[in-house]
Amino acid sequence: MKFHYIFGPVPSRRLGFSLGVDIVPFKTCTLNCVYCQLGGTPKKTIRRQRYGITKDILFELDHILHQGQKIDYITLSGSGEPTLNSNIKEIIEAIKGMSNIPVAVLTNGTLLYRRDVRRALYSADLVIPSLDAVSEGVFAKINRPHDSLRMNRIIEGVHSFVSEFRGKVWIEIMFVKGLNDHWDEVQKIKTVISEIHPQEIHINSVVRPPAEDFATALSMTELQRIQTIIGVKCKLIGELRGNKMKNNKKEVRSTIVNLTKRRAVTIADITDTLGVHVNEIIKCLRDLQKEKVIYRIIHNGQDYYTQMMKGEIS
């Protein structure tokens, strides 16, 4: 069966085995972040509309759930900004009616100033908004937003959502060297987040091939220094290691194809997911490259495998 909306489960650094539900078309987003692993956003939008057919999304989800795979979260994320789907409330509530697995939503938070968007997420168990900057100028450089978006309004929206929502909220900050890592911006971020009161704050830096080559990572020492400044709720999200799924040889190919569908992965990522000997993975990767199902790209001297060609990523 070919899946259009569901991907995974894939190992997540925060969510264990996460089953992705992709409810917007590829790169349908309010932002054009310099670090995005999916590449640039051709046309930014803030217009919400129905994408996909809910019954088809749920049909695919039901098929996966009946396979009995380990799933820790059902996560609305994927190829763009999920809150742009005006049907997200119905989708979340329908998923909750199908399974007891908690539902997470990964959002850039830019539309949370809208009351209807905030209410649409009330049925989720966990919402993870991004907040990479609080200064308008830094926001423009790192996130390159739709022309109508303003930082103060976004902050107010995130603050309102956290105060209203009964589930968990973790705020994620992606640090890019030379853009949002200077002392003044970090202090401003700390002040704003301390007023918002999320349950957790997750800091990260550029790992996978970004949309722009100039978007580079901070060192572990630099991230740890920022972690100390931001405070006790702040967690450093490192590379994933140790989660393994139980796969037989027949499942190796399909799992690799699934893993590379929405992000670039390394051989180590695949090995950690499958628990299969690296030689078998290398052989499968070579076959998939010959068939032009996946492509190899190099970022910071590291090989990554993806279904997007380099031109599509950058």
N, C-alpha and C positions, 0 to 999 in steps of 0.2 A: 504494500500500500504506500502510495506517495503522499507525504504530508506537506501541506501548504502553510499551516498555521502553528503546528506543534514541532518543537525540536528538543532533543535530549531524551532522558535526563543527562545533563552535563554536570561535571563537578564544579562547584562554586566555592570560592574562598570564604564565603560567609554563610551560604545557604545549604551547604552539604550537596546532595544531589538535587539539582534544580531542573524541573521540567518547564521549558520555556513555552509561552503562548505569545505568538507574534500577531498583534491585532491591527497593525498599520502597515501600509506598503513600504518598501525599502527606502530608507532615508527620508521619510516623511517626518519632519522635525521643525521645531521652533528655533533651533540653534544650529550653528555650523562650527562645532568645537574643533580646535586645532589638534586635539589629541585623539579624536574619535577613531576607533579601530575599524569602523565601517567606511571610512573615507569622508569626503566632503559632502555637504548638503547642497544639491543643485538648485533647489528653490525652497527657501524657508517659508513656513506658513504658521498662522495661529488659528486658522479656520478649522473648527471641529466638524466632522461629518462621520456618517456610518461607513466603516470599512469592513469588507468581508461579510459573510453571512453567519450569524451567530450559531445556527443549527449545524453548519459545517464545521465550525470551530469545535463545538461540543462533541460532534461525531468523532472527530480525530482524537480528542481528549479521551473520550470513552474507550476508544480502541486501545490507547496506550495504558490506561488504568487497568484494563482487564488482562494485561500482560504480566502484572504482578511485579514489575520492576521496583527497585528501591527509589522512592521519591520523598524528599524531605520538604520541598516547597513546590507549589505550582506558581510560576513567576511570569507575570505580564511584563515583557521587556522586548528584546529582539532588535528589529531593524529601524526603529524610530521612537518617537515620543508617544507612549500608549494613551495618554490622556487626550490626544487629538481624535481618538475614536469616540464619537459621541455616544456610543452604545456600551461603553466600558462598565457602567453600573450594572446593566443587565447581564453582561458576560461574567462579572465577578460573582454576582448572586447565583447565577446558574451553575457555576463551578462549585460554589459552596454547597449547592444542593446535590451535587454528584459525589462529593468526596469529603472526608474529614481532614484531608491534607491541607495545611495552612496555605493561604494565598498571599503572595507578596507582589508589590508593584514597584518597579524601578522607574522613576520619573526624574526629569531634569527640574521639576518644580516650577517651571515658568508660568504655568496656567493655574496655579493654586490660588491666585488672587481672585479667581472666579468662584463664586459660591457653588454653582452647579457642578464644577469640577471637584471641589472639595467633597461635596455630598456624594458624588459618584464613587468615591473611594472608601466610604465609611464601612462597607462590608468586608474590606480586606483585613487581613491579620497583621500585615507588616507593610509599611510604605517607606521607601528609601529615596528621598529627594536629594538632588545634588545642589551644592552651594559652593562653587569654586572661587567666588569673589564676592565682595560686598561694595567695592568701589566701582562706579560706573565705567571709568576708563579701563580698569583691569578686566571687568566683565566683557567689555567690547573686544578686548584683545584676545582673551582666552576662549570665550564662548561664541563670539561673533553672532549676536542675537538678531532676530527679526526686528525690523526698524521700530515697531510699536512697543517693544518690551523695555521696561525700566526697572533698574535694580531695586529701588525702594519699594516698588509695588510687589515685586517677587518676594522680597523679604517679608513684607506684611502678609502675603498669602501663605507662606510657609509657617509663619508664626501663628496665624489664625488656624491653620489646619492642625498643627500640633496641639493647640489648646482645645480643639473640638473633637479630635479623633480619639477613640477608645482603645485602639490597637497600639502596636509599637511603631515608633518612628526612629529610624537611624539616618542621620545626615552624612552624606558622602562628599568629601572634598578631594578633587584631583589636582595635585600640584605639578606644575610645569616649570622647569628651570627658567628663571629670568622673567617670568610673567606674573605669578601670584605668590611667589615664595619669599618676597622681601619682608623685612621686619614689620613695616608699617601696615601692610595688608594682612599679615598673619594676626597682628594685634586687633585689627578691625574685625576680622572674621571671628576671633575669639569672643569679642564683646557682643557681637550680634548673636552668635550661637548660644552664649550664656543667657541671653534674654529669651531665646526660643525654647530652651529646655527639652531637647530630644533625649530619648533614652540612651542613645549611643552616638558617637561621632567617629566616622571611619575616614582615615586619610590614606591616600594612595598616590602613586605617581605613574608615569608612562611606562608600560611594560611592553605591550604589543605594538606592532607597526602603526604609527599614527597617521592622521590625514595629512599633516604637514611635517616635513623632515626636521624643521627647527624645533618641534615639540619634543624636548628631551627630559629624561628622568632626573629626579633628585637622588643623591646618594642615600644610603641607609642612615648614615650619620645625620644628614640634613633633615630627613624625615623624623628621626628620633628627637631632634632638637625642637622641631615644630610640635611634635606630640607632647613634649614637656610643657611648651608654652600654652597649648590649648587646654590641657588639663586631664583630670582623672577619667572622664568619660571617653576620652579619645583613644581609639585603637588603630594600630598600624596594620593595614591589610597587606600581607606579604604573599609571596608565591604559594600556590596550592601544592601540597605534597601529602600523600598518604591515603587519599580516598580512592578506593578501587571498586569497580563493578565486577560482577562475575559474568564473564563472557566466554563462550566457546569459540572455536576458530571460525565457524560459519558467521558469527556475528561481528567479527573484527572489521570487515570491510564496511558494513552498513553503519557501524558506530563511528568509524573514522569520517565517513561522509557526513554524518549528522553533526559531529563535533566541528567540522570545518565549514559548515554551512553559513554560520553567522559570525565567526571570528577566526582569526589566525591562531593556530596552535603549534606548539613545538612537539618534537618526538617525546620529550619528557612528559608533557601534558597528556599525550595519548597513552603512554606507558602507565602513568599514575591512574588513569581512568580505567583502563582495561585489565591491568595486571597480566599482560601478555609479554612474552620475551621480546626484547627490542628488535631482534633480527626478523621476527615475523612481521612486526610493524613496518620496518624499513622495506621489506619486500612488498607489502601491501601498498605502501606509499608510492613506490616506484611504478607499480601497475596502474594506480590511479592517475599518476602523472602522465604515463604513456597514453592513457585513454582521455587525457585532458579533462578529467573530472575535477582534479585539484591542481594547484600551482604552488611552486616553492618561491618564496621571497626571502630576502635577507634584510634584517633590521638590527643595527648595532652588532654586526658580526654573528648574529644568531639566525639559524634557519627556521622559518615559519611556513606552515602549510595552510592553504585557504582555497576556497572556491572562487574567490575574487582575484583577478589578475592585478598586478602591481599598478597598472594604469587606473584601475577602478578604485584602488585604495587611496592613492595619492592624487 
